[in-house]
Amino acid sequence: MIEPVTAEALMRSRFAAFRDGDAAWLLRTWHPTTRPAALDLAGNPVWRGLQIVETAGGAEGDDTGVVEFRATYLIDGGGVGVLHERSRFVREDGRWFYVDGDVRD
């Protein structure tokens, strides 16, 4: 995968990785201070879409950024669920990393 140049681009690539079950990419893009030791996506929902709500910082020349998003997924038995999160990113040595996020209602 191509190295994302903005926090939003990294968020979009992480959504695609969750959708496609690419745990290796997710772990590679997670900041070492908050990255889990392993990531089991066996129970991962079927992700359907990503809406970027807002970004703050996170441009090519920035060192930090915030991306607020809504990701939709299919619920067992029918219906659609929404994950609404405000995620924090940091750029180190020219690479963006996901740090953590706050889930919104």
Residue frames as a rotation matrix with the C-alpha (Angstrom) as fourth column:
MET 1
0.583 0.813 0.000 0.00
0.813 -0.583 0.000 0.00
0.000 0.000 -1.000 0.00
ILE 2
-0.064 -0.565 0.823 1.20
0.475 -0.742 -0.472 3.54
0.877 0.361 0.316 -0.75
GLU 3
-0.558 -0.235 -0.796 2.25
0.828 -0.221 -0.515 5.55
-0.055 -0.946 0.318 2.30
PRO 4
0.496 0.834 0.242 -0.51
0.830 -0.537 0.149 8.12
0.255 0.127 -0.959 3.00
VAL 5
-0.509 -0.745 0.431 0.63
0.627 -0.664 -0.407 11.77
0.590 0.063 0.805 2.98
THR 6
-0.439 0.424 0.792 -2.18
-0.608 -0.789 0.086 13.19
0.662 -0.444 0.604 5.16
ALA 7
-0.848 0.205 0.489 -4.02
-0.369 0.434 -0.822 12.06
-0.381 -0.877 -0.293 8.28
GLU 8
0.177 0.976 -0.126 -7.25
-0.771 0.058 -0.635 11.81
-0.612 0.210 0.762 6.27
ALA 9
0.202 -0.181 -0.962 -5.56
-0.826 0.496 -0.267 9.62
0.526 0.849 -0.050 3.66
LEU 10
-0.859 -0.507 -0.071 -4.31
-0.371 0.712 -0.597 7.35
0.354 -0.486 -0.799 6.45
MET 11
-0.476 0.765 0.434 -7.82
-0.527 0.147 -0.837 7.19
-0.704 -0.627 0.334 7.91
ARG 12
0.434 0.649 -0.625 -9.21
-0.885 0.178 -0.431 6.16
-0.169 0.740 0.651 4.52
SER 13
-0.184 -0.578 -0.795 -6.51
-0.642 0.683 -0.349 3.50
0.745 0.446 -0.497 4.12
ARG 14
-0.933 -0.118 0.341 -7.25
-0.353 0.502 -0.790 2.15
-0.078 -0.857 -0.510 7.61
PHE 15
0.021 0.993 0.114 -10.96
-0.748 0.091 -0.657 1.94
-0.663 -0.071 0.745 6.79
ALA 16
0.406 0.071 -0.911 -10.10
-0.830 0.445 -0.336 -0.03
0.381 0.893 0.240 3.64
ALA 17
-0.633 -0.714 -0.300 -7.85
-0.481 0.666 -0.569 -2.31
0.607 -0.216 -0.765 5.72
PHE 18
-0.660 0.498 0.562 -10.62
-0.471 0.308 -0.827 -2.97
-0.585 -0.810 0.031 8.26
ARG 19
0.360 0.852 -0.381 -13.04
-0.835 0.112 -0.538 -3.62
-0.416 0.512 0.752 5.38
ASP 20
0.428 -0.271 -0.862 -10.60
-0.672 0.542 -0.504 -5.98
0.604 0.795 0.050 3.68
GLY 21
1.000 -0.009 0.009 -9.33
0.000 0.699 0.715 -7.68
-0.013 -0.715 0.699 6.87
ASP 22
0.392 -0.916 0.083 -5.74
0.287 0.036 -0.957 -6.45
0.874 0.399 0.277 6.45
ALA 23
0.947 -0.005 -0.320 -4.49
0.318 -0.093 0.943 -6.64
-0.035 -0.996 -0.087 10.05
ALA 24
0.072 -0.997 0.014 -0.85
0.981 0.073 0.182 -6.24
-0.183 0.001 0.983 8.97
TRP 25
-0.305 -0.145 0.941 -1.50
0.529 -0.848 0.041 -2.79
0.792 0.510 0.336 7.48
LEU 26
0.702 0.641 0.311 -3.54
0.068 -0.495 0.866 -1.72
0.709 -0.587 -0.391 10.50
LEU 27
0.767 -0.469 -0.438 -0.75
0.579 0.214 0.786 -2.69
-0.276 -0.857 0.436 12.88
ARG 28
-0.197 -0.889 0.414 1.87
0.976 -0.216 0.002 -0.99
0.088 0.404 0.910 10.67
THR 29
-0.266 0.166 0.950 -0.09
0.313 -0.917 0.248 2.28
0.912 0.363 0.192 10.75
TRP 30
0.825 0.527 -0.205 -0.81
0.324 -0.143 0.935 2.23
0.463 -0.838 -0.288 14.51
HIS 31
0.341 -0.732 0.590 1.52
-0.677 -0.627 -0.386 4.32
0.652 -0.268 -0.709 16.67
PRO 32
-0.277 -0.548 -0.789 3.91
0.091 0.803 -0.589 2.07
0.957 -0.235 -0.172 18.67
THR 33
-0.933 -0.123 0.338 2.80
-0.297 -0.268 -0.917 3.61
0.203 -0.956 0.213 21.99
THR 34
-0.252 0.922 0.293 -0.85
-0.820 -0.043 -0.571 2.58
-0.514 -0.384 0.767 21.51
ARG 35
-0.122 0.158 -0.980 -0.60
-0.830 0.524 0.188 -0.34
0.543 0.837 0.067 19.07
PRO 36
0.703 0.369 0.608 -1.99
-0.639 0.703 0.312 -3.67
-0.312 -0.608 0.730 20.29
ALA 37
-0.295 -0.850 0.437 0.38
-0.533 0.526 0.663 -6.64
-0.793 -0.037 -0.608 20.24
ALA 38
-0.915 0.114 0.387 -1.93
0.360 0.660 0.659 -8.45
-0.180 0.742 -0.645 17.81
LEU 39
-0.489 0.793 -0.362 -5.16
-0.749 -0.595 -0.291 -7.75
-0.447 0.129 0.885 15.99
ASP 40
-0.820 0.314 0.478 -7.77
0.399 0.913 0.085 -10.46
-0.409 0.260 -0.874 15.40
LEU 41
-0.693 0.560 -0.455 -10.27
-0.685 -0.708 0.172 -9.37
-0.226 0.430 0.874 12.76
ALA 42
-0.948 0.312 -0.063 -12.20
0.278 0.908 0.312 -12.65
0.154 0.279 -0.948 12.78
GLY 43
-0.211 0.922 -0.323 -15.26
0.900 0.055 -0.432 -10.99
-0.381 -0.382 -0.842 14.35
ASN 44
-0.873 -0.212 -0.440 -14.90
0.059 -0.940 0.336 -7.86
-0.484 0.267 0.833 12.24
PRO 45
0.186 0.982 -0.010 -18.23
0.150 -0.039 -0.988 -6.55
-0.971 0.182 -0.154 10.90
VAL 46
-0.093 -0.107 0.990 -18.86
0.992 0.076 0.101 -6.06
-0.086 0.991 0.099 7.20
TRP 47
-0.332 -0.132 -0.934 -17.85
0.265 -0.963 0.042 -2.44
-0.905 -0.234 0.355 6.71
ARG 48
0.287 0.611 0.738 -19.85
0.895 0.104 -0.435 -0.60
-0.342 0.785 -0.517 4.04
GLY 49
0.449 -0.050 0.892 -18.90
0.573 -0.750 -0.331 3.06
0.685 0.660 -0.308 3.87
LEU 50
-0.247 -0.607 -0.755 -16.85
0.936 -0.352 -0.023 5.90
-0.252 -0.712 0.655 5.28
GLN 51
0.622 0.403 0.672 -17.89
0.519 -0.854 0.032 9.52
0.587 0.329 -0.740 5.70
ILE 52
-0.569 -0.779 -0.264 -15.30
0.777 -0.403 -0.484 12.09
0.271 -0.480 0.835 6.78
VAL 53
0.520 0.806 -0.284 -17.12
0.852 -0.464 0.244 14.55
0.064 -0.369 -0.927 9.05
GLU 54
0.959 -0.256 0.120 -14.28
-0.267 -0.960 0.088 16.94
0.093 -0.117 -0.989 9.87
THR 55
0.355 -0.913 -0.202 -10.51
0.835 0.407 -0.370 17.23
0.420 -0.037 0.907 9.82
ALA 56
0.976 -0.212 0.045 -8.27
-0.208 -0.863 0.460 19.46
-0.058 -0.458 -0.887 11.92
GLY 57
0.072 -0.997 -0.001 -4.65
-0.814 -0.059 0.578 19.66
-0.577 -0.041 -0.816 10.89
GLY 58
0.267 -0.010 0.964 -3.22
0.093 0.996 -0.015 16.52
-0.959 0.094 0.266 9.38
ALA 59
0.945 0.021 -0.327 -2.00
-0.310 -0.267 -0.913 18.10
-0.106 0.964 -0.245 6.13
GLU 60
0.705 -0.700 -0.113 1.28
0.427 0.547 -0.721 17.19
0.566 0.460 0.684 4.46
GLY 61
-0.152 -0.843 0.516 3.24
-0.014 -0.520 -0.854 19.78
0.988 -0.137 0.067 6.47
ASP 62
0.417 0.408 0.812 1.59
-0.789 -0.281 0.547 19.11
0.451 -0.869 0.204 9.84
ASP 63
-0.722 -0.671 -0.165 2.82
-0.461 0.646 -0.609 16.85
0.515 -0.364 -0.776 12.64
THR 64
-0.827 0.542 0.150 -0.59
0.181 0.509 -0.841 16.16
-0.533 -0.668 -0.519 14.20
GLY 65
-0.732 0.657 -0.181 -4.10
-0.496 -0.332 0.802 15.80
0.467 0.677 0.569 12.94
VAL 66
-0.618 0.667 0.415 -7.62
-0.149 0.420 -0.895 14.86
-0.772 -0.615 -0.160 13.94
VAL 67
-0.812 0.443 -0.380 -10.09
-0.368 0.116 0.922 13.12
0.453 0.889 0.069 11.67
GLU 68
-0.470 0.765 0.441 -13.72
-0.449 0.223 -0.865 12.72
-0.760 -0.604 0.239 12.69
PHE 69
-0.794 0.147 -0.590 -15.55
-0.507 0.374 0.776 10.06
0.334 0.916 -0.223 10.72
ARG 70
0.142 0.809 0.571 -18.64
-0.757 0.460 -0.464 7.88
-0.638 -0.366 0.678 10.54
ALA 71
-0.811 -0.381 -0.444 -18.15
-0.572 0.674 0.467 4.34
0.121 0.633 -0.765 9.29
THR 72
0.246 0.961 0.129 -21.18
-0.961 0.259 -0.099 2.21
-0.129 -0.099 0.987 8.45
TYR 73
-0.879 -0.469 -0.084 -21.34
-0.473 0.880 0.046 -1.55
0.052 0.080 -0.995 8.83
LEU 74
-0.099 0.850 -0.517 -23.91
-0.434 0.430 0.791 -4.32
0.895 0.303 0.326 8.45
ILE 75
-0.377 0.115 0.919 -25.61
-0.904 0.168 -0.392 -5.62
-0.199 -0.979 0.040 11.58
ASP 76
-0.998 0.048 -0.038 -26.32
0.042 0.989 0.143 -9.35
0.044 0.141 -0.989 11.90
GLY 77
-0.398 0.917 0.017 -29.95
0.759 0.340 -0.555 -9.97
-0.515 -0.208 -0.832 11.01
GLY 78
0.144 0.410 0.901 -30.20
0.875 -0.477 0.077 -6.84
0.461 0.777 -0.427 8.85
GLY 79
0.949 0.237 -0.209 -29.75
0.303 -0.870 0.389 -3.16
-0.089 -0.433 -0.897 9.31
VAL 80
0.236 -0.869 0.435 -26.83
0.441 -0.303 -0.845 -0.81
0.866 0.391 0.312 9.38
GLY 81
0.638 -0.152 -0.755 -24.72
0.720 -0.229 0.655 0.32
-0.272 -0.962 -0.037 12.32
VAL 82
0.664 -0.431 0.610 -22.57
0.074 -0.775 -0.628 3.42
0.744 0.462 -0.483 12.56
LEU 83
0.253 -0.691 -0.677 -19.21
0.952 0.055 0.300 3.89
-0.170 -0.721 0.672 14.27
HIS 84
0.771 -0.015 0.637 -18.67
0.155 -0.965 -0.210 7.63
0.618 0.261 -0.742 14.89
GLU 85
0.495 -0.701 -0.513 -15.15
0.829 0.203 0.521 8.41
-0.261 -0.683 0.682 16.08
ARG 86
0.911 -0.401 0.098 -12.82
-0.364 -0.892 -0.267 11.37
0.195 0.208 -0.959 16.43
SER 87
0.762 -0.646 -0.042 -9.34
0.647 0.759 0.071 9.94
-0.014 -0.082 0.997 15.79
ARG 88
0.740 -0.615 -0.272 -5.93
-0.457 -0.757 0.467 11.42
-0.493 -0.221 -0.842 16.60
PHE 89
0.815 -0.519 0.259 -2.93
0.549 0.547 -0.632 11.06
0.187 0.657 0.730 14.30
VAL 90
0.590 -0.725 -0.355 0.73
-0.260 -0.587 0.767 11.98
-0.765 -0.360 -0.535 14.53
ARG 91
0.920 -0.386 -0.074 3.41
0.010 0.211 -0.978 12.25
0.393 0.898 0.198 11.85
GLU 92
0.578 -0.792 0.197 6.90
-0.350 -0.022 0.937 11.04
-0.737 -0.611 -0.290 12.75
ASP 93
-0.460 -0.865 0.199 9.85
-0.078 0.263 0.962 10.73
-0.885 0.426 -0.189 10.38
GLY 94
-0.760 0.155 -0.631 7.53
-0.641 -0.339 0.689 11.58
-0.107 0.928 0.357 7.50
ARG 95
-0.731 0.517 -0.446 4.99
0.234 0.803 0.547 8.84
0.641 0.296 -0.708 8.28
TRP 96
-0.217 0.764 0.607 1.47
-0.846 -0.458 0.274 9.25
0.487 -0.454 0.746 9.66
PHE 97
-0.869 0.000 -0.494 0.31
0.222 0.894 -0.390 6.99
0.442 -0.449 -0.777 12.50
TYR 98
0.278 0.951 0.136 -3.06
-0.091 -0.115 0.989 6.44
0.956 -0.287 0.054 14.13
VAL 99
-0.755 -0.528 0.390 -2.73
-0.401 -0.100 -0.911 7.16
0.519 -0.844 -0.136 17.87
ASP 100
-0.797 0.579 -0.172 -6.21
0.533 0.540 -0.651 6.70
-0.284 -0.610 -0.739 19.34
GLY 101
-0.696 0.612 0.377 -9.76
-0.042 -0.558 0.829 7.93
0.717 0.561 0.414 19.12
ASP 102
-0.827 0.550 0.121 -12.87
-0.216 -0.111 -0.970 8.88
-0.520 -0.828 0.210 21.05
VAL 103
-0.701 0.673 0.236 -16.09
0.662 0.492 0.565 7.15
0.264 0.553 -0.791 20.06
ARG 104
-0.877 0.480 0.014 -19.01
-0.473 -0.858 -0.197 9.56
-0.083 -0.180 0.980 19.69
ASP 105
-0.430 0.826 0.363 -22.71
0.345 0.522 -0.780 8.91
-0.834 -0.210 -0.510 20.03
